[in-house]
């Protein structure tokens, strides 16, 4: 099965991606991961990408799609793949469509994990972290002593990107960038919205119900 996975910050996309990889034995292809791998391995496309990354510039679409094309032709993708973090724009979606048709691996399903903004804000802004690496949540996993890490006794803090105002801004940016893609794949008839408000198990059951008919 050939999948693209969408989901806003806090929707649990990373958790579901791990479950998908394990259950269906298909690779989780993150554009960030494969970019870094190509740079590290010194591939031709990686060398080109590094030129832009070293200057703090975005890697051009033609380089990125080339890296994705090469990745999708590796042997672990013979039974399918799950793309995460790509496409991010309509031109990228069109380029991806052409590449996938050329290598005979067209997209079958685009999963969009949907969670209301209010719940996402509660999930993200309630997180607290300790310098020792332990993490808590004020609603779902509160520390025994407020503001104190139960593992080391250190002081808990809120990451800057978990502040409510920052979370709202992140969600606005995500919606603005992703909505055109949601419409694009919906018009192609391959978008499926997944209710991400339940437990990890409940959400994954919805995903399995969608994907099992595509299983090879």
N, C-alpha and C positions, 0 to 999 in steps of 0.2 A: 504494500500500500504506500502511496506517495502523498505526503501530508505537509501542509504548512500550519504552524501553530501560532496563533495570536493570543494576546492577553495583556491587559494593563498592569502596571506595577501593583503588586499586592494580590494579584488574582490567583496565585499559586501555580503559575505556568511552569516554573522550574521543577516543582514537585511532580506535576503531571507528566512532564517530559521524561523524567526518570522512570516513572511507572510505565509509560508507553514503550520506552526503549527495552525495559526488562520483559514486559509482557509479550510484545510483538517481535522482539529481536531485530529491530531496525535501528540504524544509527541516528543519534541526535546530532544534527549538523548546525552548529552555531557559527555564524559568519565571523564573529570575533575570534573564535577558537581556530578556525581554518586559516584565517588571515595570519594569526601569530605562528601557526605551524608552518605555513609556506615561507614566512620570513625567516624562521628559525632554520628551516631545511635549505634555504637558499635557492628555491626554485626560481625559474625565470620570472613567473608572475609575482612571486614573493619579493624578488629584488625590485621589481617595478613598484610594488605596493610600498615597500620600505622607503623609497625615494619620497613619496608623498607623506608617509607617516612621520618621517624624520623632520619634515618641514611643518608638521602640525596641520597638514591639509587632509581633507577627506580623500579616501582612495576612489578614483574615478570608477563609474559603473562598469566600463568595459574591462577593467582589470578585475574588479570584484566578481563579475559574472563569469569571467574566465576561470577564476579560482573555484567557484561553485561548480561550474561545468566539469572541471577535472575531478573534483571531490565526488560528484555524483556517479562518476564512471568507475570508481573503485569497487572491488569485489563485494564489500560488505553492504553495498546498496542494491545488490541483485534482487532482493525481495522487497525493496522499498526504502524510504528515507523520511525523515522528519526535519523540515527546515524551520529554524528558529532565528529570528532577527533579520530575515530577508524574505520577501522584499519589504522595503520601507517607503517606496514611492511608486506612483503609477508607471513611470518609465522603467523602473526596475522590474515591476510586475510584467510588463510587456516583453522586456528582454528575457526574463526568466521563462515565460511561456514559449518563446521561440526556441530557446536552448533546450528546454525539456522535450519539445516536439522533435527536435533534431536528434536527440539521443534516445528517443522513444521511451521517455519516462514522464509522461504528462501528469500533472497534478490530478488527484482524484478527490481529495477532501481538504477544505480549509476549515480548521477548528478555531472558533473564536470563544475563549472563555470570558463570559460576561458577568460582571459583578457591579452592582450599583456604586456610584462614587462614595456615598456615605459609608458603606461598609468598607470600601478600600481605605478611606481616610482613617476609620477606626482601627483597621488592621495595621496600617503602617505607622500612624502617629502614636500608637500604644506600645511600640517596641522600645525596650531599654537594653542597653549593652554594658558589659563590664570589660575593662582592659585585659582581663584574664581570658576572654573569649566566650564566657557564658552570656547567654541572651535570655531575656524574659519578655513577657507581654502583660501589660496592666490588666487586661481582661481575661486572656486565655491561659496565661502561665505566670501569675504574679509572684514576685519574691516573697518569702516569709516575712521579712522585715522591709518595709517600704524604703526604696532607694538604696538598698544594700544587697550585694551579691551573696547568695547563699553558699557559693563555692569557696570564695576567698575573703569575703568581708569587705571587698572594695566598693567604692561608690559607683552606682549605676548612672549612666548618662544616655541622653537621646541624641542620636546622630543628626547632623544638620539636615540631611535629606529626608529625615522622618518627621521634621516639624510640620505641623498641619498646613501652614501657608505654603511651604515648599511642596508638600504632597499634592495640594490642590493645583499648583502650577505644573507639576509633572503630569498630572492627569489631563489637564487642559492641553498640554503639548502633545501627549499621546493621542488624545481624541482627534486633534486637528490633523495629525499626520496619518492616523490609521483609518479614519472614517472613509476617505476616498477609496482605500483598498478594500474595506468591508463592502462598500457598494459595488466595487468592481467584481469581486468574487461572488457576491450575491447575484449580480446580473448574469454571471456565467453559470449559476445554478449549482455551485460546489461549496458554498458557505454553509456551515452548520454552527448555530449558536449553542453554547453549552452553559447551563446555569451553574455558575461557580460559587454560589452562596452556601452550598452544603458542605459536608465533611469531605476529606480527601477521597474516601472510599465512594461516597455518593457521586462525586464529580467524575471519578474514574469509571464508574459503572455507566454513566451517561455516554462517556467517550467510547467505551467498549461496545455499547449498543449501536453506536454510529459506525464504528470501524470494523466490527466482526464480519459483516457481509463482504468487505473488501479483502479479507484475509486470503493470502495465496497458499 
